[in-house]
Amino acid sequence: MAQALVCVAIPEARGDGRIGVSWKRLSTNEVFRQCIEDGMTTATDIAAEMEISKGMVSRLASRAMKVGLLTKDGRDYALVQSA
């Protein structure tokens, strides 16, 4: 899987208006969720984006569905909308 990073801005504690910048490596679950948030709904699309197998996408989806974060309609995945 390709490595995914996110930039994080951190206000400096000195109070002089400076902002520090840091990088955080995203977990596989975070990348999976981001793919769906970005509009990818099928295992084929997600697998291609994440450079993993469709079987691994299925395992990630199964875990997300078990904890109530994801639904599946046919071949399409969707995030559960929180109330």
N, C-alpha and C positions, 0 to 999 in steps of 0.2 A: 504494500500500500504506500502511496506517495505520502510524504509527511505534510501535515497541514499546520500552519502557524497562524496565530492571531496577534495583532499588535494591541498592547494594553497601555493606555496613558495613565500615569500615576502622579497626582499633584504632589509637589515637594512639600515637606513639613516646615520648611523655613519661612513660609508665608510671603515669599518675594515674587509669587506668580509663576515660578518655574514649573514645568511639567516634565517628569521623567518618562521615558519610554522603555517598555519591556516587551518581550516576546513570550508567548505561552504556546506550548505544543498541544494541539487538540487531541483528545482521545478518539478512538475509532467510533464510539457511540456519538460523540459530539459532531464528528464529520458526517456520519450517517444522518443525524437529525438535520444538519445544515443542508445536505443534499435535498431532503424533502422540503425544507423551508424555501429552498431555491427553485422549487417546482418540479423536481424529478420525482416521478411517482412509481416507476416500474423497477423491478430488480435489475433488468438489463441496463437501464440508464444509470442507476446508482452504482452498479458493479463497474461499469466503464469509467465513471467519474472517480471512484475510489480505487480503481485498479485492483479489485478483488473479485472472487468468483460470485456467481449468482447464488450459490449455496450459502456462502458467508453472509450475503445480504439477507437471505431468508432467516438465518440464525439470529442476526441482529434484529430483524423485524419481529421475530417470535419473542425475543426478550422484551422488546419495547411494548408489544401487545400485552404480554403477561402483566406488566406493571401499569397498563392503562394509558400509555403515551401515544399509541398508534392504532389505527384501524386499517382494515384491508377490505376493499370492494373489488372483487374479481382479481385482477392483476395489479391494481393500483393501491398504493399506500397513501395514507393521509394522517397528519398529526391530529390528535384529539384536541379540540378547542377547550381551553380551561374556562370555567365559569367566572 
